[in-house]
Structures are given as C-alpha cells and as structure tokens.
Amino acid sequence: MNIKRSKLKTNYISIMNIISQKSLLEHNTFNINVKANKYVNIKTETDLIKLLNQKQFKKIKKTIIGGGSNILLTKDIKGLVIHNQIQGIKILKSNIKSVIIEVGAGVIWDNLVSWSTKLQLYGIENLSLIPGSVGASPIQNIGAYGVELKDVFKELRAINLKTNKLRVFKKSECEFGYRNSIFKNELKEKYVISKIIIQLSKKQIVNTTYYGLENKLKKFTKKELTSELIRSKIIEIRNAKLPDPKIIGNAGSFFKNPTINKELLTNLQHDHPEIPFFENKIGIKVPAGWLIEKLKWRGHQEKNCGVSKKHALVIVNYGKATGKEILKLSNKIKKNVYKEFKINLEEEVSIL
Ligand SMILES: Cc1cc2nc3c(=O)[nH]c(=O)nc-3n(C[C@H](O)[C@H](O)[C@H](O)COP(=O)(O)OP(=O)(O)OC[C@H]3O[C@@H](n4cnc5c(N)ncnc54)[C@H](O)[C@@H]3O)c2cc1C
C-alpha cells in the first residue's frame, strides 16, 4: 500500500513537469532573462490543487504568471513559479438576451475576445488585443477604450495559496477600481485565479465613449456596427499607437493615470493651461503619458532601454536591458514628474 502511494506521488510530480532553474525569457513581454528556481505549467484546476497540496511546496513562496505582459522581472524568482495555463471556454447559461460563460485562467485574453466577436456577442470587443491571460484580467481590472472587465464580470474561482481551498469571489468582493482590485491590495499574492465567469450580450451594445473610436465608426450604419467590426477598428487604433512586444520588449503602459485634486489642477493650469484632464468620482484624472511627454521623455534612450518613440507611457527594452535598468529609468521619470508637477506616478506594472 505504502509503496503504491509513493509510486503515485513520484508519477504525479513527473506529470507536473517541474523544471529547476528555468529561464523566464519567453515568459515576459519585457524580454528580461531571469530564472525561476522552480517552474511548473498547470493545465487544470484539479492539478493546481494537487500541486499546492504536495508537502514539498507547502511552505515555499509561489509566484503566479500568465502571459507575463504586466510584470517587470528585476531578479531571479525564488520558490515556485506557477504558469497558469488552465484552458476552456464553457457556456453556462444562454437566453435571448445574453450568455454566461466560464473561462479558464490560461486562455489567451485576445482569443476569448475573438471567440466572442465571431459569435456576435457584445461586451469585450473594446478590449481587443490586450495581451496576456484571462486569469490576470481581474487583477488590474483590465480596461481600454471606455470598457473595463468589471462591466461584464460576474464572479471568479480562485485557490487560496495558504489553505489550498477554492473560493468563489462575487463581483462586489473583487473591489474593482481603475486598474485595481482586491488582488492588488489586501489579497495581493494570496490567491491563484483558476476561472472567471462573465456575461456577454447578444443584443448590440456599442461603446464609443473613446473619441478616436467614435471617429472611426462614424461612417458606418448602426446595423453595420457588429462586435467584429468594432474589434477590427480597435485593432487598427492599437497597432498604430502601441509598440508590438513581439518586436520590441515592453509591458504596455508602465504607469497609471494619476488622480489629483482641484487645487493642484488649478496650480498646474497656471503654467500649462492646455493640460488635459477628466473628472470622475474619486477626483481629477490626468493622463500620465501627457506629463511624461511634456518633460520630453518620449524617444529618450539610455543604453539598453528607453521610452517608446510611439507612446510616452511605454518603457521599452532595446534588447539587453535588465529589469533593474528598466526600474532605474522608471524611477528617474517618476522623480522628474514629481519635481515638475508635484504628482506621484504609480506603476501599473507589477515589479517582481
Ligand atoms: C502592448 C501592451 C498593451 C497593453 N494594453 C493594456 C490595456 O489596454 N489595458 C490594460 O488593462 N492592460 C494592458 N496591458 C497590460 C497587460 O496586458 C494586462 O495587465 C494583462 O491582463 C496581463 O496579463 P498576463 O497574463 O500577461 O499577466 P502577467 O503579466 O503574467 O501577470 C500580471 C500580474 O497578475 C498576476 N497573475 C497573473 N495570472 C494570475 C492568476 N491566474 N491568478 C493570480 N494572479 C495572477 C501576476 O502574479 C502579476 O502580478 C498591456 C500590455 C502590453 C504589453
């Protein structure tokens, strides 16, 4: 009996294929070459729970990665890196108005968007071409062109990394905000998300609050505005604006757009009457890209890294930069923005 058990355990570890000293170069869009002490690729929720229950992994630090498009790796990662590749798109409910679907955390986000627009579903087409995995989408409540994940989100399934117990989080429990959720704050690094559940509309809902998109869609009739057409226009806009990580290493917007108060805005308007701003419930949002552009960082290069020529909010790796070099450059930008505008920029990217 004992022999059988230990055989099973050994087999199990080999099925899991745990790799030691694994380079993470191909697992982050900044193209940083650091190593994971131990690395494992997980394909099902059951495997994930079994892995976490293994004695040898109980006490070691676990780091979760998806597509690596929102992380800056500044050093080798100790402990175990879990690459979440849980697949599957499953329709849970469908009626004339909408469909509720459950999606595995390892599904590539843009494959989900493409799947939904091919079925003429509405809700996530404005989030086309955002790199990365479905499992990471709630972490910062991904958003673009007037839409955020929270607009379609219902609940998620996640495993507690300490107790290894599965928990369902309803939308209200995720505390979604602008590029924010409970998983970036109180529950940071405490859960691994295994599945998300979202609701998409079968009825046409078009969000053109982003003026660039409205411009592109003006010439089409209402009937022509399918989610697939909107997706194609979003892809055009994004390709023109953002550097492609397959060509040049980057993690999209490095900083969040800061929120400031009325008094600071009035002071800034004194020297910069043209400063763009948007009022929301929390305060006044100023585009971080505008602040950085104003200080002439766009196109700036420092040895192996720099600020994209296309977009001031995107820091790029010209090939051989280390995470520490990129972090140093980002801190210089932060300091400069604070000195000139008295605004503290906050990183959108997770620094690991
Ligand atoms: C060119 C480019 C454009 C981008 N544009 C946008 C945009 O328009 N809007 C936007 O919101 N973002 C954008 N991003 C950022 C990024 O694509 C998103 O944040 C995406 O959700 C990250 O997914 P990922 O799988 O790559 O996450 P990773 O980079 O692998 O991880 C990001 C964080 O989430 C955690 N994490 C990942 N998976 C899980 C999981 N299953 N459970 C628990 N924690 C997990 C990681 O530990 C890490 O802290 C862009 C990035 C790039 C490179």
Ligand as a Chemical Component Dictionary entry (heavy atoms), coordinates in Angstrom:
data_LIG
# 
_chem_comp.id                   LIG 
_chem_comp.type                 NON-POLYMER 
_chem_comp.pdbx_formal_charge   0 
_chem_comp.three_letter_code    LIG 
# 
loop_
_chem_comp_atom.comp_id 
_chem_comp_atom.atom_id 
_chem_comp_atom.alt_atom_id 
_chem_comp_atom.type_symbol 
_chem_comp_atom.charge 
_chem_comp_atom.model_Cartn_x 
_chem_comp_atom.model_Cartn_y 
_chem_comp_atom.model_Cartn_z 
_chem_comp_atom.pdbx_ordinal 
LIG C1  C1  C 0 1.488  46.155 -25.598 1  
LIG C2  C2  C 0 0.669  46.037 -24.344 2  
LIG C3  C3  C 0 -0.550 46.685 -24.259 3  
LIG C4  C4  C 0 -1.332 46.599 -23.101 4  
LIG N1  N1  N 0 -2.537 47.240 -23.073 5  
LIG C5  C5  C 0 -3.316 47.166 -21.972 6  
LIG C6  C6  C 0 -4.593 47.826 -21.926 7  
LIG O1  O1  O 0 -5.021 48.450 -22.896 8  
LIG N2  N2  N 0 -5.324 47.727 -20.799 9  
LIG C7  C7  C 0 -4.888 47.011 -19.711 10 
LIG O2  O2  O 0 -5.626 46.967 -18.714 11 
LIG N3  N3  N 0 -3.694 46.376 -19.725 12 
LIG C8  C8  C 0 -2.903 46.431 -20.818 13 
LIG N4  N4  N 0 -1.691 45.803 -20.838 14 
LIG C9  C9  C 0 -1.227 45.085 -19.635 15 
LIG C10 C10 C 0 -1.492 43.559 -19.638 16 
LIG O3  O3  O 0 -1.708 43.086 -20.918 17 
LIG C11 C11 C 0 -2.679 43.188 -18.764 18 
LIG O4  O4  O 0 -2.490 43.654 -17.452 19 
LIG C12 C12 C 0 -2.919 41.667 -18.714 20 
LIG O5  O5  O 0 -4.104 41.388 -18.005 21 
LIG C13 C13 C 0 -1.755 40.910 -18.084 22 
LIG O6  O6  O 0 -1.963 39.536 -18.309 23 
LIG P1  P1  P 0 -0.787 38.484 -18.159 24 
LIG O7  O7  O 0 -1.392 37.123 -18.236 25 
LIG O8  O8  O 0 0.293  38.783 -19.096 26 
LIG O9  O9  O 0 -0.338 38.755 -16.654 27 
LIG P2  P2  P 0 1.122  38.639 -16.036 28 
LIG O10 O10 O 0 1.968  39.750 -16.550 29 
LIG O11 O11 O 0 1.636  37.262 -16.190 30 
LIG O12 O12 O 0 0.799  38.911 -14.507 31 
LIG C14 C14 C 0 0.361  40.178 -14.086 32 
LIG C15 C15 C 0 0.042  40.122 -12.585 33 
LIG O13 O13 O 0 -1.068 39.262 -12.364 34 
LIG C16 C16 C 0 -0.717 38.146 -11.527 35 
LIG N5  N5  N 0 -1.396 36.978 -12.103 36 
LIG C17 C17 C 0 -1.352 36.533 -13.399 37 
LIG N6  N6  N 0 -2.156 35.483 -13.557 38 
LIG C18 C18 C 0 -2.736 35.230 -12.358 39 
LIG C19 C19 C 0 -3.668 34.260 -11.878 40 
LIG N7  N7  N 0 -4.196 33.326 -12.676 41 
LIG N8  N8  N 0 -4.010 34.306 -10.557 42 
LIG C20 C20 C 0 -3.491 35.240 -9.713  43 
LIG N9  N9  N 0 -2.607 36.175 -10.116 44 
LIG C21 C21 C 0 -2.241 36.178 -11.425 45 
LIG C22 C22 C 0 0.798  38.053 -11.598 46 
LIG O14 O14 O 0 1.320  37.477 -10.425 47 
LIG C23 C23 C 0 1.183  39.519 -11.756 48 
LIG O15 O15 O 0 1.183  40.177 -10.518 49 
LIG C24 C24 C 0 -0.868 45.854 -21.993 50 
LIG C25 C25 C 0 0.361  45.194 -22.070 51 
LIG C26 C26 C 0 1.127  45.278 -23.238 52 
LIG C27 C27 C 0 2.436  44.538 -23.319 53 
# 
loop_
_chem_comp_bond.comp_id 
_chem_comp_bond.atom_id_1 
_chem_comp_bond.atom_id_2 
_chem_comp_bond.value_order 
_chem_comp_bond.pdbx_ordinal 
LIG C1  C2  SING 1  
LIG C2  C3  SING 2  
LIG C2  C26 DOUB 3  
LIG C3  C4  DOUB 4  
LIG C4  N1  SING 5  
LIG C4  C24 SING 6  
LIG N1  C5  DOUB 7  
LIG C5  C6  SING 8  
LIG C5  C8  SING 9  
LIG C6  O1  DOUB 10 
LIG C6  N2  SING 11 
LIG N2  C7  SING 12 
LIG C7  O2  DOUB 13 
LIG C7  N3  SING 14 
LIG N3  C8  DOUB 15 
LIG C8  N4  SING 16 
LIG N4  C9  SING 17 
LIG N4  C24 SING 18 
LIG C9  C10 SING 19 
LIG C10 O3  SING 20 
LIG C10 C11 SING 21 
LIG C11 O4  SING 22 
LIG C11 C12 SING 23 
LIG C12 O5  SING 24 
LIG C12 C13 SING 25 
LIG C13 O6  SING 26 
LIG O6  P1  SING 27 
LIG P1  O7  DOUB 28 
LIG P1  O8  SING 29 
LIG P1  O9  SING 30 
LIG O9  P2  SING 31 
LIG P2  O10 DOUB 32 
LIG P2  O11 SING 33 
LIG P2  O12 SING 34 
LIG O12 C14 SING 35 
LIG C14 C15 SING 36 
LIG C15 O13 SING 37 
LIG C15 C23 SING 38 
LIG O13 C16 SING 39 
LIG C16 N5  SING 40 
LIG C16 C22 SING 41 
LIG N5  C17 SING 42 
LIG N5  C21 SING 43 
LIG C17 N6  DOUB 44 
LIG N6  C18 SING 45 
LIG C18 C19 SING 46 
LIG C18 C21 DOUB 47 
LIG C19 N7  SING 48 
LIG C19 N8  DOUB 49 
LIG N8  C20 SING 50 
LIG C20 N9  DOUB 51 
LIG N9  C21 SING 52 
LIG C22 O14 SING 53 
LIG C22 C23 SING 54 
LIG C23 O15 SING 55 
LIG C24 C25 DOUB 56 
LIG C25 C26 SING 57 
LIG C26 C27 SING 58 
# 
